[in-house]
């Protein structure tokens, strides 16, 4: 597995990351590092990012020992290949519904024979260090974290199949889309969503892979930790910034109207 991931996990026993939707420059890497988070994932499904921005942020994270994943909008070679070559050390694939889609995700991230990734020997993925192709292949295959995101009823039903696909490193829930799929739109803490979350977590546990706990699963932290969960995501940069600004404005109001 990725050295950054392994070192941080072994040191603390758990990892905490945030998602990025608004921040477009490498400055956010230093803010995340200073804050004490272990890394982030760039939400390129809901945020608007250029490949240049993803590259700058990912390469800076790599140089600073932070986890840098990217949630892609689709499982396409034209998206995943360049993002991995740009230095991201993990890909989150949304809306994974079955083992076939999970296998496609793995194939986009791994070199032959396990996958179909194209080799770019000199790239940010290896910090532009020169090395034999076979060595680069092994390091990158080992270093890419593949996360299958479950966001619909079929994915929940087939969670065990998805988790059992060789090369899938973790399952993660998409509670908002899942709530719509289950007929309880926006109710990310509804019993049906919680039931689905626990089913997916059990599938990950049975397969011996990670389960990524999102904000909607925080009320289940103790239970999920008992099932082996070690990766926890907070909110996104926009929500944190808005929360801090709202608090600051309220404090100003209190002082100026006292």
C-alpha positions in Angstrom: 0.0 0.0 0.0 1.0 3.6 -0.3 3.8 4.6 2.0 2.1 7.8 3.1 -1.1 5.8 3.9 0.8 3.1 5.8 2.9 5.4 7.9 0.0 7.6 8.9 -2.2 4.6 9.7 0.4 2.7 11.7 1.3 5.9 13.6 -2.2 6.7 14.7 -4.4 3.7 14.1 -6.9 5.8 12.1 -7.0 8.4 9.4 -9.1 11.6 9.0 -9.5 13.4 5.7 -11.7 16.1 4.3 -13.0 16.7 0.8 -12.1 19.6 -1.5 -14.7 21.3 -3.7 -13.8 25.0 -3.6 -10.0 25.1 -3.2 -8.1 25.2 -6.5 -4.5 25.9 -5.6 -1.7 24.0 -3.7 -2.1 26.4 -0.7 -4.9 24.1 0.6 -2.3 21.3 1.0 -0.4 23.4 3.6 -3.6 24.4 5.4 -4.8 20.8 5.6 -1.4 19.7 6.9 -1.2 22.5 9.5 -4.7 21.7 10.7 -3.8 18.1 11.5 -5.8 16.2 8.9 -4.1 13.3 7.2 -5.1 14.3 3.7 -8.1 14.9 1.5 -10.0 13.8 -1.6 -10.6 16.2 -4.5 -14.3 16.0 -5.3 -14.1 16.2 -9.1 -17.6 14.8 -9.4 -19.3 17.8 -7.7 -16.5 20.3 -7.8 -15.1 22.0 -10.9 -11.4 21.2 -11.3 -9.1 21.3 -14.2 -6.4 18.6 -14.6 -3.8 21.3 -14.0 -5.4 22.1 -10.6 -5.7 18.5 -9.7 -2.0 17.9 -10.6 -0.8 20.9 -8.6 -2.7 19.9 -5.5 -1.9 16.2 -5.8 1.8 16.7 -6.4 2.1 19.1 -3.5 0.3 16.6 -1.3 2.7 13.9 -2.4 5.7 16.0 -1.5 4.2 16.9 1.9 3.3 13.3 2.9 -0.5 13.8 2.7 -3.1 11.4 1.3 -4.5 12.8 -2.0 -7.4 11.0 -3.6 -9.7 12.1 -6.4 -13.4 11.3 -6.8 -13.8 11.1 -10.5 -17.2 11.8 -12.2 -16.9 8.6 -14.3 -14.8 5.5 -14.7 -13.0 6.5 -17.9 -9.4 5.9 -19.0 -9.2 9.5 -20.3 -10.0 10.8 -16.7 -8.3 8.2 -14.4 -5.0 7.7 -16.3 -4.0 11.4 -16.3 -5.1 11.9 -12.7 -2.9 9.0 -11.5 0.0 10.2 -13.7 -0.5 13.7 -12.1 0.4 12.2 -8.6 -3.0 11.3 -7.0 -2.5 8.2 -4.8 -6.2 7.1 -4.8 -9.3 7.1 -6.9 -12.9 7.1 -5.6 -15.3 5.7 -8.2 -18.9 6.8 -7.7 -22.0 4.8 -8.3 -20.4 1.4 -8.3 -23.3 -1.1 -8.6 -21.7 -4.5 -9.2 -18.5 -6.5 -9.4 -18.2 -5.8 -13.1 -18.0 -2.1 -12.5 -15.7 -2.6 -9.6 -13.4 -4.6 -11.9 -13.4 -1.9 -14.5 -12.3 0.6 -11.8 -9.4 -1.6 -10.8 -8.3 -2.1 -14.4 -8.2 1.7 -14.9 -5.8 2.0 -11.9 -3.5 -1.0 -12.3 -1.0 -2.0 -14.9 -1.2 -5.4 -16.7 -1.8 -8.2 -15.9 -4.3 -7.0 -13.2 -5.3 -3.9 -15.1 -5.0 -1.9 -18.3 -3.3 1.3 -17.1 -0.9 2.8 -19.6 2.7 3.4 -18.4 4.1 6.9 -18.3 7.6 6.2 -16.9 8.6 9.8 -16.1 5.8 11.5 -14.3 4.6 13.2 -11.1 3.3 9.8 -10.0 6.9 9.0 -9.1 8.0 12.6 -8.4 9.9 12.5 -11.8 12.4 10.0 -10.4 14.0 7.7 -13.0 13.7 4.0 -12.4 13.2 0.7 -14.3 9.7 0.3 -15.7 9.1 -2.9 -13.6 10.0 -1.1 -10.4 7.7 1.8 -11.3 4.9 -0.6 -12.1 5.2 -2.4 -8.7 5.4 0.9 -6.7 2.5 2.4 -8.5 0.3 -0.7 -8.4 1.0 -1.0 -4.7 0.5 2.8 -4.1 -2.9 3.4 -5.7 -5.8 3.1 -3.4 -9.1 2.0 -5.2 -12.3 3.0 -3.5 -15.7 1.8 -4.7 -18.5 4.1 -3.7 -21.9 2.6 -3.2 -24.8 4.9 -3.9 -27.7 2.8 -5.1 -29.8 -0.1 -4.0 -28.0 -2.5 -6.4 -24.7 -1.6 -5.0 -25.9 -2.3 -1.5 -27.3 -5.6 -2.5 -24.1 -6.6 -4.2 -21.7 -5.1 -1.7 -20.1 -8.4 -0.9 -19.4 -9.0 -4.6 -17.9 -5.5 -5.0 -15.7 -5.9 -1.9 -14.4 -9.2 -3.1 -13.0 -7.9 -6.4 -9.2 -8.2 -6.3 -7.7 -4.7 -6.2 -10.5 -2.9 -4.5 -9.1 -1.5 -1.3 -12.1 0.1 0.3 -15.9 0.6 0.1 -17.4 4.0 0.8 -21.0 5.2 0.9 -22.7 8.0 -1.0 -25.5 8.6 1.5 -27.2 11.5 -0.3 -27.7 9.8 -3.6 -28.5 6.6 -1.7 -31.2 8.3 0.3 -32.9 9.4 -3.0 -32.6 5.8 -4.4 -34.2 4.4 -1.2 -37.1 6.8 -1.3 -36.1 8.9 1.6 -34.5 11.9 -0.2 -32.1 13.9 1.9 -32.6 11.8 5.0 -29.0 10.6 5.2 -29.5 9.3 8.8 -32.7 7.4 8.0 -32.9 3.8 9.2 -32.7 2.5 5.6 -29.5 4.4 4.9 -28.0 3.2 8.2 -29.0 -0.3 7.4 -27.3 -0.1 4.0 -24.2 1.4 5.6 -23.8 -1.4 8.1 -24.4 -4.0 5.3 -21.6 -2.5 3.2 -19.3 -2.2 6.2 -19.9 -5.8 7.0 -19.1 -6.7 3.4 -15.8 -4.8 3.7 -15.0 -6.5 7.0 -15.6 -9.9 5.5 -13.4 -9.2 2.5 -10.6 -7.8 4.6 -10.6 -4.4 3.0 -11.2 -0.9 4.4 -14.5 0.9 4.9 -14.4 4.7 4.6 -16.8 6.4 7.1 -18.4 9.6 5.8 -20.1 12.3 7.8 -23.4 10.6 7.6 -21.9 7.6 9.3 -20.4 9.5 12.2 -23.2 8.5 14.6 -22.2 4.9 13.9 -18.5 5.6 14.6 -18.2 3.2 17.6 -20.0 0.4 15.8 -18.1 0.9 12.6 -14.7 1.1 14.4 -15.7 -2.2 16.0 -16.1 -3.6 12.5 -12.6 -2.5 11.5 -13.2 1.0 10.0 -10.1 3.2 10.3 -10.7 5.9 7.7 -13.0 8.8 8.5 -14.0 11.8 6.3 -15.1 15.1 7.6 -16.9 17.8 5.6 -15.7 19.7 2.6 -13.6 22.9 2.5 -16.6 25.0 1.5 -18.7 23.9 4.5 -15.8 24.5 6.9 -15.1 27.9 5.5 -18.8 28.9 5.6 -19.0 27.7 9.1 -16.0 29.6 10.2 -17.2 32.8 8.4 -20.7 32.5 9.9 -19.2 32.1 13.4 -16.9 35.1 12.9 -19.7 37.3 11.6 -21.9 36.3 14.6 -19.1 37.2 17.0 -18.7 40.6 15.3 -22.4 41.2 15.6 -22.3 40.3 19.3 -19.5 42.8 20.0 -20.8 45.6 17.8 -24.4 45.4 19.2 -23.4 44.9 22.9 
